[in-house]
Amino acid sequence: MAAAADEQLLLHLKLAFLALEPPACVLTLARKAGGGSVTPHVQNFILENCIGTNVGKSPNYAYVETILKKVIVEAELSSDIVIDEIYEELGQCMLSKTNNSSLDMASKIYKDISFLSPTYDNVSSNPVSLVAQLSCSTNMLEGDTGCCLWPSSLFLSEFILSFPELFSKKSCFELGSGVGLVGVCLNYIGASKVILTDGDVSTLANMKANMEMNSLYIKDSQLVIESNNKVECKYLSWEEASDKDLWGCQRDIVLGADIIYNPSCVPHLVRVLSMLLREDNEQRTSVKAATSKETSDEVSEKGATGGRIAYMATVIRNVDTFSCFAKAAADAKLSIVNITSTVAPSSFLPYMLSYDRSSVQLLEITLLS
Ligand SMILES: C[S@@+](CC[C@H](N)C(=O)[O-])C[C@H]1O[C@@H](n2cnc3c(N)ncnc32)[C@H](O)[C@@H]1O
């Protein structure tokens, strides 16, 4: 039993490292795995299973260097032995960093976001249910904030993985998709179509590269049959979007993560949402048929009784901006129900200490008839 718990702690440490969690969070997990200090056993684990696993990927020398330095300080402080290999790795890392200074200057980093099965019982052979590989930016503002991974999309991903029956065999359309994590999850649970959109050109390019990295997008879809693309990535600016842009875009479910933050975009966002939620005769589909009884009890009744529906995960940073959204939505006859406490998605990211799930709200939005 104790061995299984130790194994789990080490697994969390490894996944946090691969997700490029802040070094302080990785060290917290390393200390936990060592029973209070970063023991030689844990140091070895970091070398072999964290840094070692990353070989072959575009290495982030600055990140590895910071982790190794922190390990040394931490071990010395607690009078633990620092194994020689840690110093050797640090030396190698500093050398590589100097030799590849242009690579390290780049703001792109690669994160492996691993979703752990919540029913993981320490016996199952593969506790990780899904890994999304994502190129992100170290600069929060790059790509109009879309090249960074935000907590709302982690929450929305956990919601999708917790209630796959709501999304499987459905056409899903996301607004402001950023790095595209939600698309990877929707594809994983078997959505029939996934359309990711963004109004920022550099974000869209990064999103397409991410879908390619996860084998979900084929470059140059004009040459290859469109249906080969499991996930479609589309330019869609809320200011410019017209009904015509949305013609032919199948969508049973509309999604969005952290897209309610700019008051000047709110009226455009609400207009696009209304267009997307409006039923058009040729694509009328019912969510009702495929929604299981169990889920319909948990998610609010409206979500399970048919018609188009939107799920938006959001962090309310500015109450005025959110009120502005709520008012514009009410004027457009959109109903907003906060379902955060009723659905409570399972925790698939227990190792991600930097992810504050409690800051995220989940909204269910429908068009009132
Ligand atoms: C805070 S980021 C969230 C990204 C991603 N959904 C996540 O949660 O990680 C906001 C996203 O909305 C997009 N966005 C902002 N304003 C937009 C607009 N007017 N039209 C289309 N996309 C927009 C940005 O480009 C960016 O990708």
The ligand as a Gaussian input file, in Angstrom:
#p B3LYP/6-31G(d) Opt

LIG

0 1
 C       -7.373000      34.027000     -22.779000
 S       -7.208000      33.254000     -24.318000
 C       -7.947000      31.676000     -24.011000
 C       -7.401000      30.623000     -24.919000
 C       -7.903000      29.210000     -24.648000
 N       -9.315000      29.114000     -24.845000
 C       -7.541000      28.796000     -23.238000
 O       -8.411000      28.879000     -22.344000
 O       -6.414000      28.372000     -23.000000
 C       -8.463000      34.073000     -25.307000
 C       -8.545000      33.578000     -26.739000
 O       -9.621000      34.248000     -27.415000
 C       -9.171000      34.737000     -28.662000
 N       -9.902000      35.983000     -28.976000
 C       -9.896000      37.111000     -28.237000
 N      -10.654000      38.053000     -28.825000
 C      -11.135000      37.495000     -29.972000
 C      -11.977000      37.980000     -31.004000
 N      -12.457000      39.210000     -30.966000
 N      -12.294000      37.126000     -32.021000
 C      -11.818000      35.872000     -32.033000
 N      -10.997000      35.360000     -31.090000
 C      -10.662000      36.160000     -30.062000
 C       -7.679000      35.018000     -28.457000
 O       -6.974000      35.033000     -29.683000
 C       -7.291000      33.872000     -27.545000
 O       -6.918000      32.740000     -28.256000

